[in-house]
Amino acid sequence: MGSERIRNGRGHRSFRRQREILKRRGLPCAWCGKPIDYSAPPNDPLAFTADHVIPIAGGGSLHKGELQPMHRMCNAKKGSSMPVRIRQAS
């Protein structure tokens, strides 16, 4: 491979770009549904963080639509758990 770079949407630039898009939208927390203080310092429990809907460890990536806004404390509670899938009863 040498000096070639693979662009697979998992890079930090892609994450920062998607995070800024979420921040501009001003959406509520995807975990608890309460408003996020987008001006709070990064270490505040109610500060904005961008969460991976499907954790990177579980095969997720940073492609459009795979990040959601969360409070720092909600993101910590969620951890790297996978989203719950509810199947229709048969």
Residue frames as a rotation matrix with the C-alpha (Angstrom) as fourth column:
MET 1
0.564 0.826 0.000 0.00
0.826 -0.564 0.000 0.00
0.000 0.000 -1.000 0.00
GLY 2
-0.436 -0.831 0.347 2.83
0.802 -0.533 -0.268 2.41
0.408 0.161 0.899 0.72
SER 3
-0.955 -0.005 -0.298 1.67
0.155 -0.863 -0.481 5.98
-0.255 -0.506 0.824 1.15
GLU 4
-0.572 0.814 0.100 -1.84
0.020 -0.108 0.994 5.38
0.820 0.571 0.046 -0.25
ARG 5
-0.866 0.385 0.319 -4.69
-0.415 -0.198 -0.888 6.27
-0.278 -0.902 0.331 2.05
ILE 6
-0.691 0.720 -0.070 -7.85
0.590 0.616 0.522 4.24
0.419 0.319 -0.850 2.23
ARG 7
-0.824 0.507 0.254 -10.93
-0.562 -0.788 -0.250 6.42
0.074 -0.349 0.934 2.61
ASN 8
-0.696 0.556 -0.455 -13.59
0.407 0.827 0.388 4.25
0.591 0.085 -0.802 4.16
GLY 9
0.138 0.812 0.567 -15.57
-0.134 -0.552 0.823 6.82
0.981 -0.190 0.033 6.16
ARG 10
0.668 0.079 -0.740 -14.01
0.644 0.437 0.628 5.77
0.373 -0.896 0.241 9.45
GLY 11
-0.339 -0.923 0.184 -11.51
0.725 -0.381 -0.574 8.64
0.599 -0.061 0.798 9.67
HIS 12
-0.399 0.088 -0.913 -11.43
0.797 -0.460 -0.393 11.41
-0.454 -0.884 0.113 12.21
ARG 13
-0.972 0.035 -0.231 -12.14
-0.137 -0.887 0.441 14.11
-0.189 0.460 0.867 9.58
SER 14
-0.548 0.818 -0.174 -15.35
0.089 0.264 0.960 12.39
0.832 0.511 -0.218 8.60
PHE 15
-0.151 0.455 -0.878 -16.37
0.958 0.287 -0.015 12.15
0.245 -0.843 -0.479 12.27
ARG 16
-0.665 -0.164 -0.729 -15.69
0.465 -0.854 -0.232 15.84
-0.584 -0.493 0.644 12.90
ARG 17
-0.941 0.333 -0.059 -17.63
-0.240 -0.535 0.810 16.83
0.239 0.776 0.584 9.77
GLN 18
-0.284 0.875 -0.392 -20.66
0.367 0.477 0.799 14.75
0.886 0.083 -0.457 10.76
ARG 19
-0.296 0.105 -0.950 -20.43
0.952 -0.050 -0.302 15.96
-0.079 -0.993 -0.085 14.37
GLU 20
-0.903 -0.089 -0.421 -20.59
0.094 -0.996 0.009 19.60
-0.420 -0.031 0.907 13.23
ILE 21
-0.695 0.716 -0.062 -23.64
-0.158 -0.068 0.985 18.87
0.701 0.695 0.161 11.07
LEU 22
-0.087 0.650 -0.755 -25.41
0.789 0.507 0.346 17.36
0.608 -0.565 -0.558 14.10
LYS 23
-0.554 -0.220 -0.803 -24.40
0.748 -0.554 -0.365 20.32
-0.364 -0.803 0.471 16.25
ARG 24
-0.984 0.161 -0.082 -25.88
-0.181 -0.869 0.461 22.82
0.003 0.468 0.884 13.77
ARG 25
-0.440 0.869 -0.228 -29.18
0.147 0.320 0.936 20.93
0.886 0.378 -0.269 13.70
GLY 26
-0.688 0.081 0.722 -29.61
-0.646 -0.522 -0.557 21.41
0.331 -0.849 0.412 17.47
LEU 27
0.070 0.749 -0.659 -31.49
-0.244 0.654 0.717 18.16
0.967 0.111 0.228 18.00
PRO 28
0.523 0.150 0.839 -32.38
-0.850 0.024 0.526 16.73
0.059 -0.988 0.140 21.43
CYS 29
-0.497 -0.739 0.454 -30.56
-0.795 0.598 0.103 13.77
-0.348 -0.309 -0.885 22.98
ALA 30
-0.182 0.386 -0.905 -31.27
-0.694 0.601 0.396 10.52
0.696 0.700 0.158 21.12
TRP 31
-0.749 -0.175 -0.639 -31.08
0.241 0.827 -0.509 8.55
0.617 -0.535 -0.577 24.40
CYS 32
-0.695 0.448 -0.562 -33.23
0.618 -0.028 -0.786 10.57
-0.368 -0.893 -0.258 26.86
GLY 33
-0.003 0.734 0.679 -35.02
0.943 -0.224 0.247 13.00
0.334 0.641 -0.691 24.50
LYS 34
0.607 0.197 -0.770 -34.14
0.583 -0.769 0.263 16.09
-0.540 -0.609 -0.581 26.56
PRO 35
0.958 -0.247 0.145 -32.54
-0.077 -0.708 -0.702 19.24
0.276 0.662 -0.697 25.07
ILE 36
0.325 -0.931 -0.167 -28.75
0.944 0.329 0.006 19.37
0.050 -0.160 0.986 24.80
ASP 37
0.807 -0.191 -0.559 -26.76
-0.004 -0.948 0.318 22.42
-0.591 -0.255 -0.766 25.94
TYR 38
0.738 -0.489 0.464 -24.62
0.641 0.295 -0.709 22.86
0.210 0.821 0.531 22.83
SER 39
0.494 -0.572 0.655 -22.68
-0.293 -0.818 -0.494 25.69
0.819 0.052 -0.571 24.49
ALA 40
0.937 -0.124 0.327 -21.66
-0.288 0.257 0.923 23.63
-0.198 -0.959 0.205 27.56
PRO 41
0.003 -0.995 -0.101 -17.95
-0.989 -0.018 0.150 22.84
-0.151 0.099 -0.984 28.02
PRO 42
-0.019 -0.020 -1.000 -16.98
-0.647 0.763 -0.003 19.40
0.763 0.646 -0.027 26.64
ASN 43
-0.833 -0.366 -0.414 -16.49
0.034 0.714 -0.700 17.85
0.552 -0.597 -0.583 30.10
ASP 44
-0.558 0.724 0.406 -19.98
-0.803 -0.350 -0.482 18.86
-0.207 -0.595 0.777 31.33
PRO 45
-0.742 0.285 0.606 -22.34
0.157 0.954 -0.257 15.84
-0.651 -0.095 -0.753 31.75
LEU 46
0.326 0.944 0.047 -25.01
0.361 -0.078 -0.929 17.64
-0.874 0.320 -0.366 29.71
ALA 47
-0.209 -0.504 -0.838 -22.63
-0.624 -0.591 0.511 18.65
-0.753 0.630 -0.190 26.89
PHE 48
0.744 0.480 -0.465 -23.09
-0.638 0.305 -0.707 17.46
-0.197 0.822 0.534 23.32
THR 49
-0.461 -0.814 0.355 -21.40
-0.421 0.552 0.720 14.32
-0.781 0.182 -0.597 22.05
ALA 50
0.133 0.437 -0.890 -21.89
-0.978 0.203 -0.047 12.55
0.160 0.876 0.454 18.74
ASP 51
-0.075 -0.051 0.996 -22.75
-0.521 0.853 0.005 8.89
-0.850 -0.519 -0.090 19.30
HIS 52
-0.811 -0.182 -0.555 -22.26
-0.568 0.472 0.675 6.08
0.139 0.863 -0.486 16.81
VAL 53
0.263 0.964 0.038 -25.65
-0.963 0.260 0.073 4.45
0.060 -0.056 0.997 16.19
ILE 54
0.959 -0.146 -0.241 -23.81
0.136 0.989 -0.058 1.20
0.247 0.023 0.969 15.45
PRO 55
0.672 -0.740 -0.010 -20.56
-0.309 -0.293 0.905 1.14
-0.673 -0.605 -0.426 17.45
ILE 56
0.278 -0.686 -0.673 -17.35
-0.943 -0.062 -0.326 1.01
0.182 0.725 -0.664 15.42
ALA 57
-0.656 -0.545 0.522 -16.49
-0.677 0.731 -0.088 -2.16
-0.334 -0.411 -0.848 17.37
GLY 58
-0.115 0.719 0.686 -19.75
0.044 0.693 -0.719 -3.66
-0.992 -0.052 -0.111 16.11
GLY 59
-0.351 -0.119 0.929 -19.05
0.862 0.346 0.370 -2.89
-0.365 0.931 -0.019 12.45
GLY 60
0.703 0.667 -0.245 -20.37
0.549 -0.729 -0.410 0.68
-0.452 0.154 -0.879 12.30
SER 61
-0.333 -0.776 0.536 -18.82
0.932 -0.358 0.061 3.50
0.144 0.520 0.842 10.33
LEU 62
-0.475 0.071 -0.877 -19.05
0.372 -0.887 -0.273 7.27
-0.798 -0.456 0.395 10.09
HIS 63
-0.818 0.226 0.528 -21.04
0.499 -0.175 0.849 7.46
0.284 0.958 0.030 6.89
LYS 64
-0.754 0.544 0.369 -23.90
-0.516 -0.838 0.181 9.94
0.407 -0.054 0.912 6.74
GLY 65
0.210 0.978 -0.002 -26.73
-0.672 0.146 0.725 9.09
0.710 -0.151 0.688 9.08
GLU 66
0.312 -0.124 -0.942 -24.80
0.410 0.912 0.015 6.85
0.857 -0.391 0.336 11.44
LEU 67
-0.845 -0.495 -0.203 -24.23
0.408 -0.349 -0.844 9.44
0.347 -0.795 0.497 14.18
GLN 68
0.306 0.947 0.093 -26.77
0.568 -0.260 0.781 10.77
0.764 -0.186 -0.618 16.64
PRO 69
-0.247 -0.391 0.886 -26.64
-0.395 -0.795 -0.461 13.60
0.885 -0.464 0.042 19.20
MET 70
0.451 0.364 -0.815 -26.39
0.589 0.564 0.578 12.67
0.670 -0.741 0.040 22.88
HIS 71
0.795 -0.263 0.547 -25.53
-0.575 -0.613 0.541 14.17
0.193 -0.745 -0.639 26.25
ARG 72
-0.247 -0.957 -0.152 -22.09
-0.736 0.287 -0.614 13.12
0.631 -0.040 -0.775 27.45
MET 73
-0.573 0.028 0.819 -23.66
-0.719 0.463 -0.519 11.28
-0.394 -0.886 -0.245 30.43
CYS 74
0.561 0.816 0.138 -26.25
-0.602 0.517 -0.608 9.49
-0.568 0.258 0.782 28.25
ASN 75
0.535 -0.459 -0.709 -23.53
-0.629 0.344 -0.697 8.38
0.564 0.819 -0.104 25.86
ALA 76
-0.570 -0.768 0.291 -21.54
-0.752 0.346 -0.561 7.02
0.331 -0.539 -0.775 28.82
LYS 77
-0.158 0.608 0.778 -24.60
-0.675 0.509 -0.534 5.10
-0.720 -0.610 0.330 30.06
LYS 78
0.799 0.479 -0.364 -25.25
-0.576 0.435 -0.692 3.66
-0.173 0.763 0.623 26.60
GLY 79
0.042 -0.880 0.474 -21.62
-0.302 0.441 0.845 2.61
-0.952 -0.179 -0.248 26.20
SER 80
-0.716 -0.376 -0.588 -20.96
-0.667 0.120 0.736 0.43
-0.206 0.919 -0.337 23.18
SER 81
-0.377 0.663 0.646 -24.31
0.149 0.732 -0.665 -1.35
-0.914 -0.155 -0.375 23.25
MET 82
-0.951 0.108 0.291 -25.98
0.299 0.069 0.952 -2.13
0.082 0.992 -0.098 19.98
PRO 83
-0.582 0.812 0.046 -29.38
-0.811 -0.583 0.045 -0.67
0.063 -0.011 0.998 19.11
VAL 84
-0.558 0.479 0.678 -32.31
-0.085 0.779 -0.621 -2.89
-0.825 -0.404 -0.394 20.06
ARG 85
-0.803 0.358 -0.476 -34.10
-0.507 0.011 0.862 -4.47
0.314 0.933 0.172 17.14
ILE 86
-0.373 0.773 0.513 -37.73
-0.447 0.334 -0.830 -5.37
-0.813 -0.539 0.221 17.72
ARG 87
-0.985 0.040 -0.168 -38.99
-0.125 0.508 0.852 -8.11
0.119 0.861 -0.495 15.47
GLN 88
-0.193 0.981 -0.028 -42.60
-0.937 -0.176 0.303 -8.59
0.292 0.084 0.953 14.57
ALA 89
-0.359 0.155 0.921 -44.29
-0.533 0.776 -0.338 -11.51
-0.766 -0.612 -0.196 16.34
SER 90
-0.713 0.099 -0.694 -45.08
-0.622 0.367 0.691 -14.46
0.324 0.925 -0.200 14.12
